[in-house]
Amino acid sequence: MQTILIVEDEAKMRRLLELNLGDDGFNTLSAEDAETARKLLRENAVDLVVTDLKLPGMNGLEFLQAIKRQNAAMPVIVMTAFGSVETAVEAMKAGAADYVLKPFSLNEMRMVIRKELDVHALREENRSLREALGKRYSHPNIVARSPKMQEVLATVERVAPTNSTVLLGGESGVGKDLIARAVHEKSRRASGPFIKINSTAIPENLLESELFGYERGAFTGAVASKPGKFELADKGTLFLDEIGDVPSATQVKLLRVLQEREFERLGGTKTIKVDVRLIAATNRDLREALEQGTFREDLYYRLNVVPIDIAPLRERKEDIPELAELFISRFDADSGKTVSGVSPEALQVLVNYHWPGNARELQNIIERACALAKGTILQVRDIHLDLRPAKMSAANGFLPEGMTLEHWEDEMIKEALRRANGNKSRAARLLGLSRNALRYRLSKIGIADEAEQES
């Protein structure tokens, strides 16, 4: 039985649709506002949504956009008053399947619903065929809409069932720990422990004892024996982050563990054998470290069995909308607030930013926005980016690394607005632009050009 979600704030109309669609053999769910409807969508399998465009709180157009960000294939039929055809057309542009003008006949509504369900079934059949030809990969808590992240997950699928050592590369904040955990959870070791250690978070003189453990009396303060991370990870996976910062002496012991699967605790003589899969990660270029003599060549080749490079966020901007939704749902639940989405204008600001801190920076910005937001939908005013321009390269005076000319121009415009305390006319003068030229650039980056007092 197909399920239809009805979103209508008029109780009589909502009940009338429930009864008639129920008589037609449909299962129905109903809500009087978008926030309740989104909760129902999360908790139930829904085949089609019928929504009024005029709703309390989040309006129907914003609700439609939120649905499409979560599930672009979901058919949505909008209802609107006879005099609001322009709004209905705007909804169609945003992804609505069709619209019905109020007042409408129930026969008309039935015809539109059945037509869209038939079309949706055909699209789903075509999608299944496409997926059979070119499978898309997914994993919980990992957003992989972009081709580059699909490549990463495809590699994870292939390497996870093996015992091969994996070397994850990528800038800080790209989510190397999530990929490491995905490899573990898709492997035959998934029921075993997943132990993580960051070599930069531990003083150099303590790292060896953390990794390999120590015996009582091995050093001042060692009043009892303690197992290291390798022992704790036996029959599981050890994720060693920032491998490039491991000191030379510890690199020797790491190499032995990878080669022989055995070691001794610090201050001990008993050889301990372990069955551990090592996943290492670095945000440094280890080949450069090889040339500088700070990283052992033999260890590098032992680690670099299956390299997986994770692209920075600025190179996979297709993932930003879904990441934003993921972080909003996470922080909304934690904070007890009612933030349920992000406006198209605010989303455009996020997409245009160059993200030097990658997904971790996006997470922090969304958390701050959710904590300070005044409404249920994040607006441009809620998004507080680090608008300080990235430093130019002293060597060549060219664009900052990872930024395009378009991104650099956008950052300059935002910086001018900050220095002008939001006054558009003053910002235009700082940039040497006409007021109309600035208005055009603001529209490109999704900042509303509201009326202001000229100064």
C-alpha positions, 0 to 999 in steps of 0.5 A: 500500500502506497503512503501519502503525506498530507501537509495542510494547516486547515483541519477540514481540508486535511481531513477531507483529503485523508478520507478520500485518499483512504477510500482510494486505497492509500495509506495517509499521514498528515501534519499541520506544519512543515516541522511535524511533516519532516519528523514524519518523513524521517520516521516513515516510508512515504511515496508522495507528499501533498503540501500547501504552500502557505504553512505556519512556520516554515512555508511550503516552498522552504519545506519543498526545498528541504525535502529535495535536499534530503531526497531529490526523487521524492514526488511533491504536489503543491496546493496553492490559492488561485491567485498565487500561480507565480508561487506555484511556478516557483515551486515547480522550479524548486522541484515540485512534481505538479501543482493544484490550484485551490479550490480544486475537485477531489477527482482532479487531486486523485488524477494528479496523484496517480499520474505522479506515482506512475511517473515516480515508479518509472523513474525508480525503475530507471534508477535501479537499472542505472545503479546496476550498471554503475553502483553508487557507494554509501556508508553511515555518517559519510556524505559521498554525493561527489564523484571524488568521494564515490571513488574513495568509498569504492576503494574502501569497499574493495580494500576492507575485506583484505588485511592490507595496510591502508594509508589515508592522505588529505588535509586536516578536517577532511574526515580521515577518521570516518574513512578509517572507521568505514574500512574497519566496519566493512572488514572481517574485523568489524566485531573486533576493537577499533583503537585510535591514536593521534601521534601529535596529541602525545608527547614524543617521549611517551608515544612509544609506551602508548603504542607498545605498552610498558612493564612495571619499573620501565621508567619513573612512575611506572608502578604497574604494567600497562598494555599498549594500543597494539595489544588493545587492538588485537584481532581488530584495527589500529588507526594511527593518525598523523603518522608523519610526526612519529619520531625515528626511534618509534618508526623502527618498532612500527616497521617491525610490527608490520613485518613480523607482527610482534614487539616487546613492551618498553622495559620488557623482554617477552615478545608479544604477538598481535593480529592487528590491521594498521590504518595510518593517516597523514596530512603531510606529503610523506614523499617530501619527508623521505627526501628530507630524511625525517621518515624511513623509506622502508616504513613508507612502502610498508604503509603505502600498500593501499593509498587513499587520498581524500579530496578537500571540501573545496574540490567536492562542493556537491557534498556541502548541502548534504553535509550541512543537513547532516550537521543541522540534524545532529546539532538540532537534536543536541541543542533542543532547538528547532532548526530544520534546514538552511535557506538557498541563499545561506547554502549558496554562501556555504558553497562559495566559501573556500573551506580551508578547514574542510568538513570540520570547519563546516561542522563548527560553523553549522553548530554555531549557526544552530546555537545562535539562529533566531528562526527555524531555517538558517539564513545568511545572517546566521552563517559566520565565516572566517572572512579574513582573507587567506594570506598571499604566497610571499613567493609569487604574490599569486592566489592563496592555495586552494582558491579560485579567482572567483572565490578570492573576489567573493572573500574580498567583497565579504571583507569589505562588508565587514569593514563597512559594518554591513553598509553596502554603499561604503563597501562599494567605495572601499572596493572602488566599485559602483553601487550597481556593480556591488549589487550584482556581485552580492546577488551572485554570492547570495547576499540580499541587497536590502534597502539601507541609509546611504552614507 
